[in-house]
């Protein structure tokens, strides 16, 4: 669902005829965490990357159990894009995405998964997630992701 302008050149995933959309699915536990991430959110905005995900963290009724609310919005958007005939590029490594990629595979929707296996096992994508992707791009091995300073 992303060409990650600023992380990978737009031509890497989109074309003039079929443009790519870059979306970062955010997840913040509370207002303090949101403020700590503000510079990152500004960087995303400067690079044309839309931010979606839980926006309710500041409301008094909202209590988060753990990270993951952003994955719900990602799944909803992925299914909608799949029904519209889009190919998807997902930058992630969370095992909670296995049901989504399983469903997309059954729908014959091509999914490119971008993550890295050169990280601790606790944050690397699990083998079933990598196996479900039509293409796996390792951030550690793809020169499109090696950037100069911003």
N, C-alpha and C positions, 0 to 999 in steps of 0.2 A: 504494500500500500504506500510505498514511499520511494522516492528517488534520492532522498537525503541530500539535497543541495547543501553544499558545505561539508558534506561527508563523502559524497560521491557526485561527480558531475552529472547534470541532468541527462546528458546523452547516454549515461550508463544504463538507465532504466526506462527512460521515456524517449519519444521522438516528437518531431514537430506535428506529425499526423496523429500520433497517439501519445499525448502528454502524460507524464506521471504526476501524481499528487503526493506530497510529503506531509505526513502527519505523525506527530509524537504523542503517544498516549501516556499522559502524566498520571502520577500517583503520589500524593502527599498525605502524610498522616494527619497533619494539622497545620494551622496558620504559620507556626514557627518554621516548620520544615519548608513550607511554601516560600517563605522569605529567604531561607538559606539557598533555595534553588533559583531565586529570581534572576541572577546573572545568566544562568543556563537558559532559562525561558527567554530572556532578551536575546541571547545568541541564536536560539531557534527562530525567533521572529525576524532577526536581521537576515537570516538565510532563507526566508520564505517557507519555513516549516510550521504548519498549523499545529496548535496544541489542543488535544481533546482528552477527555477522561473525567474523573470525578471532580466536580467543581463545588461539591457540598461540604468539603472538609471544615469550613469555618462556621457552619450552622450549628446551633447548640444541640440539636437532636442527632447530629451525625457522629457516630462512634465507629471507628474503624477497627476491625479485628486484626488484620495484617495487610500487607501489600497485595494487590491483585485486582482492585476495582477497575483499574485502567484496562485490564484484559477483557472485561465484559464489553466495554465500549468498542475495543478493537474487534472483538468477535462479531458484534452487531454490524459494524461498518464493513468488515470483511465479507460477511454473508450478503449484505446488500450489494457490494461491489461485484461479488461473484455472480449474483443474479443478473447484474447488468452486463456481464460478459468480460469483466476485467481480469487480467492476470494480476497476481499479488506478489509484492515483495515485503516480507516481514522481517524486521530487525528485532530479534528476541532470542531467548533461550529457555523460557519457562516451560516446565513440563505441563503446566495447566493448559497450554495451547495444543496439546496432543489431540483432544477431541475436536477442536476446530480444524486442524490440518487433516484429520481423519475424514471429517465430513466434506471438506473441500476436495480431497482426493476422490471420494465417491462421486462428487459432482463433476469430476474431470476438470477442475480449475487448477491451472498451473500455479504453484507457489514456489517462490525463491525465498529461502531462509538465509538471513545474514546473521552471523554470530561468530563465535570463536571457540575452537577446541583447545587453544593455547592459554587457558585460564584454569583456575581451580575447579575441580569437579562439581563443587557446590554451586557454581554459577555457569558452568558450561551447559550447552543444550544436551539433553539426554539423547542417546542413540535413536529411540523411536521417533523423536521429533525430527532429527536430521534425516532419517530414512523416509519420512512422509513427504519431505520437500522434493519437488521435481529437481531443484538445483540447490546446492548448499554452497555459500560463499563464506570462506573463513576470513574475518577481518584481518587476521594476522598474516595472511598470505596474499591478499589482493591489493595491488598497488593503487587502485582507485581510492583506497581508504587511508593512504599515507599522505598527509597534508602538511603544508607549511603552517606557520602560525597565522592566526586570524587577526 
